[in-house]
């Protein structure tokens, strides 16, 4: 498979189960709204006919930075959505 496009985001690690597996457990109502809005913004990207996957950069140490979804500082992960053909 060949990578066609890739988009990168820095998001709070607690959003990963929901984003990747659709598991909303552990998120409060405000966080559910935040992740739903993010997925709505990705709507055009996710509706492409190409296959896509989420890649997550895991590190052994803590990665504290600003979450692009909330604007708050905390433990984050760098994620990419990759489209392949």
Residue frames as qw, qx, qy, qz and C-alpha x, y, z in Angstrom:
[[0.000, 0.888, 0.459, 0.000, 0.00, 0.00, 0.00],
 [0.410, 0.309, 0.015, 0.858, 1.11, 3.51, -0.75],
 [0.153, -0.608, -0.448, 0.637, 0.55, 6.48, 1.57],
 [0.252, 0.670, 0.445, 0.539, -1.44, 9.18, -0.20],
 [0.121, -0.734, 0.057, -0.666, -2.05, 11.73, 2.55],
 [0.578, -0.293, -0.623, 0.438, -1.22, 12.08, 6.23],
 [0.214, -0.778, -0.031, -0.590, -2.56, 14.54, 8.81],
 [0.522, -0.006, -0.649, 0.553, -0.93, 14.98, 12.24],
 [0.426, -0.738, -0.129, -0.507, -2.48, 16.02, 15.54],
 [0.250, 0.176, -0.734, 0.606, -1.39, 16.28, 19.17],
 [0.599, -0.475, -0.268, -0.587, -4.23, 15.17, 21.44],
 [0.476, -0.486, 0.560, -0.474, -4.74, 14.16, 25.06],
 [0.149, 0.200, -0.966, -0.059, -3.99, 10.47, 25.60],
 [0.341, 0.208, 0.769, -0.500, -7.34, 9.94, 27.32],
 [0.592, 0.487, -0.013, -0.642, -9.06, 10.59, 23.94],
 [0.137, 0.402, -0.835, -0.348, -7.26, 7.71, 22.17],
 [0.257, 0.155, 0.948, -0.108, -9.65, 4.84, 23.10],
 [0.433, 0.646, 0.422, -0.467, -12.58, 6.85, 21.76],
 [0.298, 0.711, -0.356, -0.528, -10.82, 8.07, 18.64],
 [0.135, 0.388, -0.872, -0.267, -9.35, 4.73, 17.63],
 [0.082, -0.114, -0.990, 0.017, -11.87, 2.21, 19.00],
 [0.390, -0.454, -0.410, -0.688, -15.05, 4.23, 19.56],
 [0.565, -0.395, -0.660, 0.299, -14.80, 3.60, 23.34],
 [0.100, -0.721, -0.038, -0.684, -16.32, 6.59, 25.13],
 [0.736, -0.583, -0.331, 0.096, -15.99, 5.11, 28.63],
 [0.622, -0.324, -0.145, 0.698, -14.05, 7.35, 30.97],
 [0.168, 0.241, 0.191, 0.937, -14.96, 10.55, 29.12],
 [0.109, 0.493, 0.557, -0.660, -17.28, 13.10, 30.66],
 [0.432, 0.739, 0.512, -0.070, -20.04, 14.83, 28.66],
 [0.091, 0.915, -0.178, -0.349, -17.84, 17.81, 27.77],
 [0.280, -0.470, 0.749, 0.373, -15.06, 15.54, 26.50],
 [0.509, 0.352, 0.776, 0.118, -17.54, 13.50, 24.45],
 [0.340, 0.889, 0.242, -0.187, -18.71, 16.73, 22.81],
 [0.097, -0.796, 0.460, 0.383, -15.08, 17.73, 22.11],
 [0.370, -0.191, 0.847, 0.331, -14.20, 14.43, 20.42],
 [0.470, 0.582, 0.664, -0.006, -17.50, 14.41, 18.47],
 [0.221, 0.927, -0.002, -0.303, -16.78, 17.94, 17.19],
 [0.212, -0.603, 0.664, 0.388, -13.26, 16.86, 16.18],
 [0.441, 0.124, 0.860, 0.225, -14.63, 13.87, 14.27],
 [0.400, 0.794, 0.426, -0.165, -17.20, 16.15, 12.61],
 [0.064, 0.870, -0.305, -0.382, -14.35, 18.41, 11.46],
 [0.261, -0.363, 0.832, 0.329, -12.59, 15.35, 10.05],
 [0.688, 0.390, 0.508, -0.340, -15.78, 14.33, 8.24],
 [0.595, 0.732, -0.197, -0.268, -14.59, 15.29, 4.78],
 [0.077, 0.604, -0.793, -0.028, -11.29, 13.52, 5.31],
 [0.419, -0.109, 0.872, -0.228, -12.85, 10.33, 6.73],
 [0.714, 0.458, 0.343, -0.403, -15.44, 10.11, 3.95],
 [0.289, 0.612, -0.622, -0.394, -12.76, 9.50, 1.31],
 [0.945, 0.128, -0.153, -0.258, -12.93, 6.15, -0.42],
 [0.487, 0.501, -0.662, 0.270, -9.32, 5.32, 0.45],
 [0.782, -0.389, -0.453, 0.180, -8.45, 3.08, 3.36],
 [0.011, 0.765, -0.325, 0.555, -7.17, 4.91, 6.42],
 [0.761, -0.302, -0.497, 0.286, -5.56, 4.10, 9.73],
 [0.297, -0.923, 0.137, -0.205, -4.60, 5.94, 12.89],
 [0.733, 0.192, -0.429, 0.492, -0.93, 5.81, 13.89],
 [0.476, -0.870, -0.007, -0.132, 0.04, 6.74, 17.44],
 [0.478, 0.523, -0.525, 0.472, 3.56, 7.62, 18.54],
 [0.766, -0.617, -0.178, -0.030, 4.08, 6.06, 21.94],
 [0.280, 0.656, -0.520, 0.469, 6.94, 7.11, 24.18],
 [0.640, -0.195, -0.664, 0.333, 8.32, 5.50, 27.31],
 [0.219, -0.188, -0.409, 0.866, 8.40, 8.84, 29.12],
 [0.150, 0.740, 0.543, -0.368, 5.62, 11.32, 29.75],
 [0.281, 0.274, 0.403, 0.826, 4.85, 13.66, 26.89],
 [0.026, -0.728, -0.493, 0.476, 3.30, 16.86, 28.24],
 [0.158, 0.045, 0.377, 0.912, 2.18, 19.42, 25.71],
 [0.397, 0.266, 0.184, -0.859, -0.90, 21.33, 24.55],
 [0.410, 0.330, 0.849, 0.040, -3.82, 19.22, 23.32],
 [0.012, -0.033, -0.453, -0.891, -5.12, 20.50, 19.99],
 [0.269, -0.506, -0.755, -0.317, -8.68, 19.52, 20.92],
 [0.425, -0.751, -0.477, 0.167, -8.95, 21.23, 24.29],
 [0.198, 0.822, -0.142, 0.515, -6.15, 23.81, 24.26],
 [0.638, -0.718, 0.217, -0.172, -5.11, 22.50, 27.68],
 [0.256, 0.599, -0.749, 0.124, -1.70, 21.21, 28.71],
 [0.828, -0.273, 0.393, -0.292, -1.44, 17.59, 29.80],
 [0.471, -0.245, 0.807, 0.258, -0.19, 14.17, 28.76],
 [0.621, 0.586, -0.068, -0.517, -0.60, 13.94, 25.00],
 [0.700, 0.006, 0.641, 0.315, 0.11, 11.63, 22.10],
 [0.193, 0.499, -0.428, -0.728, 1.12, 12.53, 18.59],
 [0.634, 0.295, 0.710, -0.079, -1.31, 10.84, 16.20],
 [0.131, 0.328, -0.533, -0.769, -1.50, 10.68, 12.46],
 [0.742, 0.387, 0.456, -0.303, -4.38, 9.70, 10.25],
 [0.148, -0.403, 0.717, 0.549, -2.91, 8.02, 7.19],
 [0.763, 0.459, 0.160, -0.425, -4.73, 7.40, 3.92],
 [0.361, -0.330, 0.796, 0.358, -3.47, 4.59, 1.71],
 [0.707, 0.446, -0.162, -0.524, -4.19, 3.30, -1.75]]
